[in-house]
Amino acid sequence: MMNFNKYIFLLFIFLIGCNQTKENSKIVEISCGQCQIELSSQEGCDLAIRIDGRAYFVDGAHIDEFGDAHDLNSGFCEVIRTAKISGKLIEGRFQAGSIKLIEE
């Protein structure tokens, strides 16, 4: 019986650990970090998000993956859009798991 309790305990610890690494999705503002979100970079236009009033550059997705960044109606250098995202903040940057634009 003692071994069974030990296995249950280990399973419980494993499940707690798995839950902590789960990526949660959020609705955020997404745009060009330099043109719209006021982040500075020497590399030119880069994708960025704003979560709870704080801005972060995005790794794992490129600004041009979502169309022409300079399109007057929908380009990230011209407008701030809304997206449902998942990922993690690591060392001051957002590591994207997924990004889905929300059409307005």
C-alpha positions, 0 to 999 in steps of 0.5 A: 500500500505504501508504494501505491501512495508514493506513486499517487504523490509523484503523479500529483507532483507531475500534474502540478508541474505540467499545469505551471508550464501551460500557455494561456491565451490573452487578447492584446494589442499588436502592431509595429513596436517602433511605429505604433507602440513606441519601443526603440530598436536599431533593426527597423520595424518589428512586431510587438504586443502590449499586455496590461499597458506594457509593451514587448517585442515578439519572437517567433513571428515576423511582422510581414507574416500578417500582410504588408506592414505598411498597408494604410488600412491594416498594416502594423506600421499604420494601425494597432490591431487586436490579437488572441495570443499564447506564449510566454514572457522570457527576459523582457520579450514575448515568445509567441506560441500562437497569434490569431488576429481578431477582425474588427 
